[in-house]
């Protein structure tokens, strides 16, 4: 075992390794001003790592498309890479639905780049097919109401924004909880169903989202 591995294991066993994403300790209540559903998403711009290059992107780049903004707290942690990798590796499923994804944290561009070029076996992200945006000045996280002002990091927020750049769905998780790709796809498909057919989306798993569903069966229990 290498010296670095021994150090990491000792920190985990002592339960004082900050980036282990343990549940947050009890804190005084805080109010986060999250944008309302069905309102225009706050406009943002910034620089992201895309295909190992630094590129400027903005919300305006996604007009006419669905967009998922995937906020997370830290690079080089244990839970964040597992969920980001899952979203990234299934990006084709989102693209087929006309949806793009952007991962966002308050880490710097250079930290993002270092995390991406680090192999997955060593705790890195490896090849990324979605932009990883730096919110180093914390402006985007603050606009979307998910900035932990005390720690200076983003909470685990997920926003689904539609083709008209309206906010259609918001979830905010505790730092230690991972998010579900399947559930995100289900909600995205539900949004598209309502947009296409202009009616309430049927309940049920993803494969049951069909306009031919007999709605009355949901009330005949």
N, C-alpha and C positions, 0 to 999 in steps of 0.2 A: 504494500500500500504506500502511495506517495505521501509526502509531507502535507500537501494540500488536501488530500483525501482524509487524512487523519484529523486535520484541523476542522474540516467541514463536519465530519462525523461527531467530533467532540462538541461542536456548537449545537448540533441537532439534538444530541443526547441531553445537553444541559438545558434545552428548550429556550435558549436565548438568542437564537439566530433570527435576526429581525425579518429577513426576507422569506421566512418559512410560511408566511401568510396564515398565521394563527388568527382565530377570531379576535376581533377588536375588544379591548377592555371596555368596561362600562365608562361612559363619558357623559358629560352634560348634554342635554338635548340641543341639536342644531337644526336650523331651518335652511333647506336648500331650495332655491327658487328655480325649479325645473320648468322648462317651457311647457305650455299647455298642449295637449293633444289636439290635432286638427288645426294647428296654427303653423304659420311659415317657420321653418327651421332657421335658427340664427345663422347668419352668413359668416363663414370662416374662410381663412386661407392659411397656408403654411407650407413647410417643406417636408417631404417624405422620402424614405428610402424605397426606390422602385427599381428592381433588377440591379441592385447594388449601386445605383446612381442616386444622387440627391436631386429631386425634382420638385418644383413648386406646383401645388394643387390647391383647389378651392371647391367649395360647395357648388359653385356655378358650373364646374366641369361635369356635374352629374344631373343637370337639368334634363328632364325627359327620361330619366332612368330611376330605378329604385336604388336606394343606398342604405347600407347598414353601417352605422358608426359604432365600432366596438372599442369602448374605452376599457383600459386596464391599468392597474397601479404601477407595476414595476417590471423592468426587464430583469433577466437573470434571476427568476424565482422558480418555484416548483410547480405551482398550479397554472400560472399564466401561460407558459409555453405549451402545456398540454392542450388547453382549449384553443389557443390561437392556431396551433398546428392543425387541429381538427377542422377548424373553419377554413384554413388555408387549403388543406388537402381535399376538401369537398367544394372548392370554389366553383367548379364546373356546374354543380347543381344550382348554385345561386345565379350563375351567369345565364343558364338556360331559362331562368325566370326573369331575365332582364335586370338582374340586381348586381351591384358592385359592393365590395366591402373595403373598409378602411379601418385599420387598427390604430389606436391613438393612446399615447401616454405622455407624461410630462418629462420623460427621459430625453436626453439630447440626441441629435442625429447620429453622433459618433457612437453613443451607447447602442442605439438601434442597429447600426451597421455592425458593430462588434458582435452583437447578439445573433444577427442573421448569419454572419460568416462562421460562427461557432457551430461545429457539428452537433446534431441532435443528441448523440450519445454522450456529449459533454455538457448537456444542458442548454444548447443553443436552439435556434429556430431552424437552421438549415435554409434550403431554398424557399423563398417566399414569393407567392404569386399575387399577393395583395399588398398595397402600399402600407407602410408603417410610418405614421405621421408623428412628428415631434411637436408637442405642445409645451415646449420648455418655458414659455412665459405664462403658462397656465390660463391663457385667455379663453381658449375653446372650452376647456373643462368648466371654467367659471360661467361662461355663457349658457352652457347646458345644465348648470345647476348640480354638477356632480364632483366638484372640487373639494377635497378634504383640505380645508384652509390650514389646519394645524400641521398636517404632514406635508402639504404641498404636492399631493398626488391625486390622480383621478380615482374615483370609486369605480366599481365594475358596472358601468352603464352600457346599455345597448339601445340604440335608437334605430327604428325603421322609418325611412323618409321616402315618400312616394315620388312619382314623376313630376308632380306639381310642387315638390319640395315641402309638402305638408308632413308634419310628424304624425305617424299613424300608430306607433307602438313604442313604449318605454319600459325597460326593466332596469332595476338597480339592485345589485346583489351585495351581500357582505363579502369582504375581501377573500375569505377562505372558500367561497362557493364557486364552482365552475358552472358555465352555461352550456345549454344543450343545443347542438347544431340542428338536431331533428325538430325540436320545438321551435327554433327560429325559422326553419323552413316552413313549418306548418303555419305559423303566423303570417309569413310572407305570402304563402299561397292563399291564405284567407283574405288578405288585403287585395290581392290580384283578382280573386273571385268576386269580391264586392265591387271592385272597380269595373270589372267586365260586365257583370250581370245586374248591378245596381240593386241588390237585395241583401238581406241578412244572410251571412254565411252559415251553412249547416254545421252542427256540432260533429265531433268525431275525429278520428285519426286522419292523417293526410290523404290516404287513398279514398276516403269517403267524401272528399270535397267535390261534389258534382252537382250541377244544376238539376239533374234528374232525380236527386234524392227526394223522397217523400217526406216532407217536413212534418206531417202529422204523426209519423211513427215515433218521433222524439217525445211526444206527449202521451202516447198510449203505452203506459208502463203497467 
